[in-house]
């Protein structure tokens, strides 16, 4: 398994897309942080950039990579290696390379320009989102037989979590605003890893004007510490669940 991870990592380290992704993140980080003298607003702006670009780029790149590596996967499966080990090793290699790109592209500028606990939480949020959407990409790969269909599903998934979900949530809030739905909204937010990442970061900033509706709810009913733990636990669950489903489907899949 370690050999497979090493091969995938070496392959991706030579991939220009990963290098360009790292450089673009670094440029965006330096630009955004340099625009505002207020560190909290700078971190919030960088968070919004991360929440918009990281899920889409991660799920698209990972989905395409998994489909392009199908021949390599078939070759590995012809060896006395468990299917579970092959799948998890490929996931680990892709996730580690993309997470490393984010850690370098965003983490290094933050280290020099706005170091602190909030910066560490932002990097952690980006890495968790990378792991989550790589996990979702793996699930799409094992569930889809056609590459074009898989890429379409990946794009749809990214757009749902980045755009459509919040629209549906707002519609729900407006439709049932006369009822005590605050706790229900907290539960609904748990179904969107992007919103969870946003809340996790906002709870660290602890700036009332920047909290937003979801951040204010988490702070009101759970408090900053408990809300952060809840958000973090839900995001870890979002990493694990698609992985478990992927392994279950892949064990029975006819390649």
N, C-alpha and C positions, 0 to 999 in steps of 0.2 A: 504493500500500500504506500509506503514511504517513497519507493522508487517511482511509482506512478505520479504522486504529488510533485516530486522533484522534476519529472519530465514535463508535466503540464506547466509548472512555474517557469522553467527554462524556456519553454515554447512561448509563453505569454510575455516574458521579459524581452523577447525579440520582436514582439508585436508592436507595430508603430501606433496602433490605436490606443493601447494602454499608455504609451509614452506621451502621446498627444493629450490624452485625457488628464494625465498628471500635470502637464505643463499648463493646460487651460485652467485647471482648478487652482493652480498656484497664481496665475495671472489674475483670475477673478477674485481670489482671496486678498491679494495685495491691493487690488483696485478698490474693492468694497470697503476694506478696513481703512484705507487711506482717505476715503471720501468724507468720513464723519469723525469728528474729534471725540464724540461720545462713544466709549467702548461698548456699552450695552446696545446702542442702536446699530453699531457696526457689526456686532455679533448677530443681532437679529436679522440684519440684511443678508449676512453670509448664510444664516440658517435658511432663509427663504430661497436663496440661490441653490443651496444643497438639496432642499426638499423638492425643488422643481427638477433639477437636472440629474441628481444621483439615481433615483428610482428608474427613470426612463432609460438613461444610458446603460445602467447596470443590467436591467432585464433584457434589453435588446442585444447588447454585446454577448451576454452569457447564453441567451437562447441560440443566437447564430453560431457561437463557438461550439456548443454542445452538438448541434446538428452537423456542423462541418467536421466534427471529430468522430462521427458515427463509425467510420471505417477503423479508426484506431480503437474504438470501444469494442467493435466486433473482434478485432485481433486479440485484444486482452481477454475477451470472454472465451476465446478458443484455447486459452491456457488454463491450467488448474488454479484459477483464482475465483473466489466467490463474487457473484454479481454485486452483492452489497458493497464489498470492498472496492470494486472498480468504480461504482457510481459515487460513493462517498469520497474517494480519492480525487476524482475529476472535479467534484464540487469543491473540495478543499483547495485544490490548486487554483481554480478560477476565482473563488471567493477571496482567497489570500492575496492574489495579485491585484484585484480591484480594490480591496480594502487597503492594501499597502499604497496604492496610487492615491487614494483619498487621504490617508494618513500623511503622506509626503506633501501632496499638493495643498492641503488645507492645514494640516498640523504644523508644518514648519513655519509658514507665515504667521500663524497664531502664536507660536512659541516666541518669535522675535518681536511681534507687534502688540499682542494682547494676551500675555500669559496669565494663567489663573485657572481656578476650578471651572469657571464657565466655559473656557476654551476647551478644557479636557472633555467636558460633557458634550460640547458640540462635535468634537472629533469622534467621541464614542457613539453619538447619535448617527453620524454619517456612516461609520463602520457597521453599526447594527442594520441600518437601512440597506447597505451593500450586501450583507449576509442574507437579509430577508428576501431581497429581490433576486439574488442569485439562486436562492432556494426555490422561489416561485418559478424562475426560469427553468430549473431542473425538472420541476413538476410538469411544466408545459411540454418540455422535451419528451419525457417518458409517456405522456398522455397523447401526444400528437405523432402521427405517422408521416405527415407531410410538412416539409420545412416552411413553405409559404404560409400554410395555415397556422403553424406554430408561431411564426413571427407576427402574424396578424393578431393572434390571441395575446401575445406579449405586449404589443402596442395597446390593445384594448384594456389589458389589465393595468398597465401604467397610467393610462388616461382615466380609468375608473377611480383609482386611488388618489391621483393628483388633482382631478377636476370634478368628476361626476359625484363622488361620494359626499363631498362638502356641500354640493348643491342639493342633494337629496336630504342631507342632515338639516340644512337651513329650511327646506320645505317642510320637514317634519316639525321643526321648532315653531314655525309660523302657524302650521295647521293645528297644533296642540298646545299653543302658548298659554291658553287659559287653564291648563291642567298642571299639576306638579310633576314635571317631566325631567327635572334637573338630574336626578340619579339615573334615569333611563338614558339620558344623553351621554353620561359618563360611560355607561355600558356600550352604547353604540360606537363611541369614539374608539373603544378597544378593538373594533373590527377594522380599523384603518391604521396600519403601522406608521404612515406619514403623519397623521394627526398625533399619534402617540409620541413620535419624535419631537414634534413641535411643542407639545405640552411639557415633555421632559426638559427641554431647554428653557422654556418660559418660566418654569418653576424655579430654575436656578437663577435666572435674571432677577426674578422677584420685583419687577417694576410694574406697578398697578396699571399704568397707562398702556403698557405693551402686552398685558396678559391675554387680552381677548376673551371671548365668551368661554371657550373650552378650558383655557388656563385658569380663569376665575372660578369655574366650577370645581376643578380638581383641587384648587387651593381651599375653597370653601368647605367641601365635604371630606377631603382626605388630608389636607394640610400639605405643606411643601415636601416634607420627608416621605410620608406615606404615599403621596401622589407620585413622587419620583420612583419609588420602589415598585408601585403598581404599573407605571408606564414601562419601566425597564423589564419587569417580569413578563408583561404582555408582548413586548418586542422579542424577547428571547423565545417565547412560545411561538411567535410568528416565524422564527428561524427553524425551530424543531419540527413543527407540524407538517409543513410541506416536504421536509426532508424524509420524515417517516412515511408519508403517503407516496413519495417518489420511490423509495426503496420497496414498498409493498407492491406497487404497480410494476416496477422494473423486474422483480423476481418472476413475474408471470408473463412478461412481455415477450412476444415472438419477434426477434430481430431478423 
